[in-house]
Amino acid sequence: MIDLRSDTVTKPTPEMRHAMANAEVGDDVYQEDPTVNRLEERAAEVSGKEAAIFVPSGCMGNTIALKMHTVHGQEFICESRAHVLNYELAMAAWFTGCLARPLYADRGVLTWDIIKTGVKAFSPHNSPTALVEIENTHNVAGGTVYTKANIDDICDNAHALKLKVHMDGARVFNASAACGLPVKQIVEKVDSVMFCLSKGLGAPVGSMLAGARDAIDQARLYRKRLGGGMRQAGVLAAAGLIALESSPAKLPLDHENAKRIGAALAELPGVTVTQPETNIVFFDVAGTGRTAAEVVDAFKAEGVLMIAMGPTAIRAVTHFDVSRADCDKAMDIVGRVLGKPVFAISAN
Ligand SMILES: *Cc1c(COP(=O)(O)O)cnc(C)c1O
């Protein structure tokens, strides 16, 4: 099986497994796990923030961030296809007690011009806006990337109104590889950033939430409430440290593979493809007369896994457990399934 469903399917490397087996550990609820402490320090350095906390999942990192920047009854602004709104089981409402104010943006990339239309000041009729949430890269919009100038502009304007900015940077290292800036610069002005170790970076479990020290101290309490206080978590952090140090350099290859997939799909009859900016390729099969579910099942029968993301939309994600050869093979199969016209090799 060539698994292009998600970069979450990456398995820990032999180096990670070795480090996990040999990790120095302690009780992390007492902040006595030296490996977790090292990971949190490194994550803070890499993101240029005062502190960071290791959380079991990206969802928990986002949940804690929304909670620490808001109080019940406020609103936060996000893009209408945001992960926090659509894929986190209404956690923002359930735990944070806030209302999402979704705004649509082309490519999923919000700008201050769009955001300002949703900002509400305090009045007897309004629940005031407390937070702006931006997703970089934006998953469902196709792995799209914010420019630093745009992020800085959003932050400057938000901060002038005393709003906080949280970045769902599940794939911020992909954004970094695409725009050529270190993560630290990309997130320079945001109040907090969550990033996943368990996606393209390849760790088995875990995400980081980074921000100001006070906020992260508070985050530690919310993590405990949510059942995310882990004990000898150093065995996981050991893999996370390797993911953080050595995986970002591998991401450009994933992006090249995604481009190859995008180019191959563009050749197919009835297929429209959004050319990828990073490691996520979205394409639409409406023109083939088949549904995404049918097409995905047909791919699966031939050994290629992708995800149907709508009636006719399909997502393919590249990652370090699929090689260039795997991607080319997958595209041969996809071409066959979707009835690519066969050009006969010269019969003369
Ligand atoms: C994957 C993802 C998350 C968090 O996912 P977990 O599975 O909880 O680690 C958050 N935001 C985005 C954009 C994601 O793609």
The ligand as a Gaussian input file, in Angstrom:
#p B3LYP/6-31G(d) Opt

LIG

0 1
 C       -3.552000      17.496000      12.261000
 C       -3.932000      18.875000      12.555000
 C       -4.147000      19.314000      13.875000
 C       -4.029000      18.457000      15.110000
 O       -4.177000      17.138000      14.938000
 P       -3.915000      15.970000      15.998000
 O       -4.322000      14.802000      15.212000
 O       -4.789000      16.241000      17.170000
 O       -2.481000      15.974000      16.371000
 C       -4.460000      20.641000      14.060000
 N       -4.544000      21.479000      13.030000
 C       -4.331000      21.106000      11.763000
 C       -4.384000      22.113000      10.685000
 C       -4.037000      19.785000      11.472000
 O       -3.844000      19.415000      10.205000

